[in-house]
């Protein structure tokens, strides 16, 4: 199984500042035949299901604000929120869908400082 | 409205059985691979199972293999998971989720239900 490890486990950032969450996979999730990274980022707020933010490591889902961006390739990935808004307080998960089981990171709790 | 609505959760004794349903609406259900994901409240997300668009292919997490069966009825636009021999560690919120992209085997999950709680306890 591919193990997904996020860092940090929790993060406190001031409003308007940048937030950065990292995700590392135990093996590459880059499919060389199409040069795509099979990596997604989700946002989950209390009492709600996860919401897809980013897929293919860097493709923003329709309707997601452009302050959210994803980067990385192979085994190391980053979710960046360029200017934190109050509504961004949530838990963020990365997920690999390169192979089953489609494993998730343990989550990063993002709070306002 | 494009949505998934789970039902069927509840309290069940260890060793018991339960079937969860996920009703899809607002899109062509039969075109999409579907998954079940579970989450202990306050904890992380755990992938459970998947099924392809015509129900000919299923895959399971090792933790549920042989106990859970994923299925679908495209005529009823409904996804199911039958859970047998339930254990305390199966206690979680169960979400159904759609893979982004028509007929895509591998993809992120772009549509999730609200979840249904399953509690396994004596």
Interface residues (C-beta under 8 A of the other chain):
Chain A: X38 X40 X42 X48 X49 X50 X51 X52 X55 X56 X61 X93 X95 X97 X98 X100 X101 X102 X103 X104 X105 X106 X107
Chain B: X35 X44 X45 X46 X47 X50 X59 X61 X62 X95 X100 X106 X107 X108 X109 X110 X112 X113 X114 X115
